[in-house]
Amino acid sequence: MKILTVHDQDKPIYDIVFSEDFNQLPKALASLGLSQRRVCIVSETRVAGLYLDTLKSIFTPLARQVIDFVFPEGEENKNLSTVQMLYERLIQAHFDRKDLLVALGGGVVGDLTGYSAATYLRGIDFIQVPTSLLAQVDSSIGGKTGVDFNAYKNMVGAFYQPKLVYMNFSLLKSLNDRQFFSGMGEIIKHGLIKDMDYYEWIKSHHAQILAREVSVLSDLVYRSCQIKKDVVEHDPKEKGERALLNFGHTIGHAVEKLENFSLLHGECVALGMASAAYISWQRGGISHDMYEDVIRTLVRFALPVKLPAAGPLTAEGILQATKLDKKMEAGAVKFILLSPAGHGIIDKTVTNEQIKAGAYSIGAV
């Protein structure tokens, strides 16, 4: 078992626990004083079918009462209607401010549970038990919570920190290939914006990652979490450096919305990274060889670098969708580029034509 502690102005606020099973979870929960607290485990249908009973068996001896709330799988259910139903479940079970929510699932579950915790009775505690690679390396860390509004990605949300994040690497073996590789989009991003040695390590361990060797996955998740932890500690409310974590997300979110969430988040981030790498090359931030290396790496990890052929998106449509993204600032798109590789920069001077060129590079018409 390894532990990373996330701080806020040098004050520890929660631990990220890394383990190969759930055996250490009771120990990790000990400081939360559950004996007088109600617990609601929030999950979605697929994950609940795999792990809900296991989690309930762990929490039941520790807590005053354990209930669950399970909603249908899919990004289309990460909305205020689902939050309302969760509120209703908590109210009927008499949950008060001393009680606890547990997010058991991927990024959709974690984001929705965190937002519900931030807003129910003006804030109750929650913990993250991420079950997908993407959630383990990205969405479960840093306190960003939120839901989509009328298909606009994460437009309603709050910064609200969990009390614990518990990583169980064995859960990654239950992911199908598409879900697993979706998480690699965020992992490759971490190397490209912060650590070229890590990016090269990812490439050199390609075979072991594909084979899901637990020791390699452990190192992979741990290093990505270190990078994200360091960034969010320096900038917890995304006033500056934390925006670097949005590399690939500007055009990625636009594609995600325009494709009606038929693509997984990590797939859209990969498309966005391919596009942002193209713009970085065109603006002189990286070489053409590096741009091609980014494309090859994404492809090696089964991530898309071209839009789906059916129902092609237009570059103009992608441009307009970026204007509706929450990353707009004073009328300008806050774009994340590479200059050089391994060093992300925030750039508010990317022109409409350059954004459209980036969209063309991934197959927009």
N, C-alpha and C positions, 0 to 999 in steps of 0.2 A: 504494500500500500504506500502510495506517495500522496503528499498533500501540498497544494499551493494555497497561500492565503492572500486574498484580495484586500487591499487597504484603501482607505479614503483619508487623505492627508495624514498618513502614517498610522492611522487607527485601523486595526483589523476589523473587517466587517463580515466576511464569511470565508469558509474554506471550500476549496475544490478538492475532492477526494478521488483518487484514482485507484481502481481495484479491478480484479478479474472476475469478481462475483459479488453477491450481496452480503457476504459474511461479515463485512466490516460496517455495514449500514447501522445496526443498533448502536455500535460504539460512536459512530459519527453523529447520531441523533441525541446522544446522552445529554449534551449541554442545552438542548432545547426544552427540557422539562415537560415531556409530553403527558405525564400521568394525569394531569388535570385539564388536558386540552382535547378538543374534538379535532379530527383529521378528516379532510375530504380529499381523496385521490382523484385527480382529474385526468382523463385519458380519452383516446379515441378508439373506435371499434377494433381495428386490427391489433393495435398494441395491447389493448385491454384483454383480448383473447389470449395473448401470449404471457403477459406478466402481471395482470391485476391481482390474481389470486395470490401470487408470490408476495407482492407488496403488502397486501392486506394481512397475510400471515405474519409479516414482520412488524407491522404497525399495531396490530390488535392487542398484543400483550403489553405494549408500551403506552397506549393512549387511552383516554377516557372513553372515546367512541370513534369508530372508523366507518365512514360512508364513502360512496363513490359517485362520480358523475361522468358518464361516457357519452361522447357525441360522435356523429359520423365522421369518418376519415376524410381528409381533403382540405386544401387551402380555401375552397369555397365556403367552408363552415367556420372560418376564422373571422367572425363578424359579431356585431353587437347583438344580434338575435340569439346567438349561442351564449354570449355573456349574460344576457337577460335570463336565459334558462338556468344558468349556473347560479346567478343571484337567487332565483326562486328556490332552487334546491337548498342553498345555504340558509335562507330565511326560514324555510319549513323545518329545517333541522336545528334551528335555534343557534346558529353559529354566531359567536360574538368576537370582539376584537382580540381575544387571547387565543383564538383557535388558528388552525393551520391548513393551508392548501398544499398539495403535493402534485407537481406537474410530472406525469409519467408519459413520456412520448417524445416526439420530435419537435421541430421548431414551432409548428402550428400550436401544439399543446402548450409548450413553454411560454410562447408569447401571449396566448389567450389567458392562461392561468395567472401569469404575472400581472397582466392588466386587471384581471378580476380582483386579484389580491390587493392591488394598489388602490382600487376604487370602492371595494366593498367595505362599508362602515368607515370610510376614509383611510383604510389601510389595515390589512392583517398580514401575518407572516406567511411566506411560502418557501418551498424548497424545490429544486430542480433535480429530476432523475431522467436525464436525457437518454433516449434509446436509439437515436440515429447518429451517424457520424457527423452530419452537418450540425446537429444540435450540440453534440459534445464539443466540437471545436469552435463554435461560433455563438449561436443564439442563446445558449444557456448561461453565458458569461457576460457580465457587464451591465445588467439591469435594464436593458432596453426591452420594454414590453409594449404590446399593441395588437390591434386588429385592423383588418381591411374595412374600408367604407365604400360601398358601391363599386367594388373592384379596384379602388385606389389603394395601393399597397401601404399598410401600416400607417394610415393617415390619422388614426385615433390611438393614442398611447400615452405612456408615462415612463419616466426613469424611476425604477423601483427595484431595489436589490434583493436577491434571495437571501435566505439565512444559511443555505448549504447547497452545494452542487455535488452530486454523487455520480461519478462515472463508473460504469460497469462495462468493461471492454468485451466481455463475452456476448453481450447483447448485439454487437455488431455482426456476429455470424448469422443472425436471423434475418438480416436485411437482404433484399434481392439486389442484384448487381446494379440496377439503375439507381436505387436509393443510396447504395454504398458510394458509387462514383459521384453522385450529386454532392456528397460531402467533400470530395476531393477538390471541387471547385473552390471552396473557401480555404482549404489547406494550401493549395497552390498560390492563392491570393496572398496569404500570409508571407510566404517566401518572397514573392515578387515585390511587395511593398516595404519589407523590413529586413530580410535576411537571405542573401543570395546563397550562403553556405547551406542553409536549410532547403532552399529550392533545389540545389544540386543534390543534396542528400535524398530528397524525395525522388528525383529522377533515378538515382543510383540504386534505390531500394524498390524499384518498380515491381519486380517479380514477387518480392516478399509481401508488398502491399496488396497486390492482386490475389495472392494466396491467403491473405488475412492472417498472417502470422501474428499471434497475440503480442509477442515481445516487440515486434516492429510497430504494430498499431499503438502499443503503449507509448513508445517513444514519439510517434507521429502526433498523437493527440496531446501528449504532455507539452511538446514544443510549441504546437499551435496555441495551446491555452496560455503558455508563458507569454507569447507575443501579444495575444489579445489582452491578457491581464495587465501587462506593462502599459499598453496603449490606454486602456480605460482608467487605470490609476492616474495617469497624467492628465486625463481629460474626461472625467466621468459624465459630463453633460453635453459632449460633442460641440464644444466651443472652438476647437482647433484641431489638434492632431488626430483625434478619434475619427474624424471624417475620412482619414486614409483607409479605414476599414471598408469604405464604400467603393473601393476600386472594383470596377466591373458592374456596379449596382445601378448606375445612372441609366445606361442603355438596357441593362439586365432587367430592371424593374419595368421599363417601358415594354420590353418584349413579353415579360410575364403577364402584364395586364392585357396587351393586345392579343396574345395567344389564349386568353381566357383561362389562365392557370393550367393549361394542358401540359406545360413543361414544368419540371421540378425546379425549385429555387436555385439549386447549385448548377443546373443546366443553363438557366438564364444568366447566372453570374459568369459562367464560362463564356457564353456568347458576348456578354458585356466586356469581359477581360480581353477577348480576341479583338473586339472593336476598339477598346481603349488602348491596347498595345499598338494597333494600327495608327491611331491618332498620335500616340507617343512617338512612333517612328517618323511619321510625317512632320512632326514638330521638332524633330532632332533630339528627342530625349533618349531614345535607344537606337541601336543600329538595326539595319534590315535583318542581319543574321539573328539578332536577339528577338526581333519580332517573329521570325520564322521558328525560333526555338520555343517561344511561348505557344505558338499554334501546335507544333509537334507534341509538346508536353501535354496539352489539353487532350489532343487526340489519343495519345497513348493511354490516358486514363479514362477513355471512353466518354469524353465530354464533347458536346457539339461545338463546332466553330462556324457552322453555317445554319441559317434558319431552316425550318422544315419547308420542304418543297411545296406542300399543299397549302393553298391560301396564302401566297407570299405577302409579306408586310411591305409597306412602302417606307422609304427613308423619311419622307415628310411626315408620315404617321408616327414613326418612332420619335422624330424631333419634337412633334407637338406633345407626345406623351411625356417626354422628359420635362417639359415646361409645367406639367401638373404634379411633378414629384415633390416630395417634402424637402428635398435637398436644394430647392431653389432658394436663392438669397438675394434680396434686393433686385429681383428681375433677372439675375444671372444664374446659369447652371453651375453649381460647384462640382467641377469635374475632377476626378482623380486620375493622374497620369504617372508614368514612370520616367524618372530623369535622375540617374540611370536606372537600370534594372536593379532591384533590391532596395530601391529608395522611392517611395511614393511621394508625390507632391500634390497640393491642392491648387487647382488652376481655375480661375473664374473668367478667363479670356478665350476659352474655346468657342469658336464661332459656330453659328448655325450650319454653315457649309461644311465645317470640319466634323460636326456631329453627324451630318448626313453622309459624309464620306465614310465615317466609321460604320454607319449602318449599311452602306453599300458593300463594305468589305466583308460583311457577314451574310450577304445575299439579299438584302432589301432591294426593292425595285424603285 
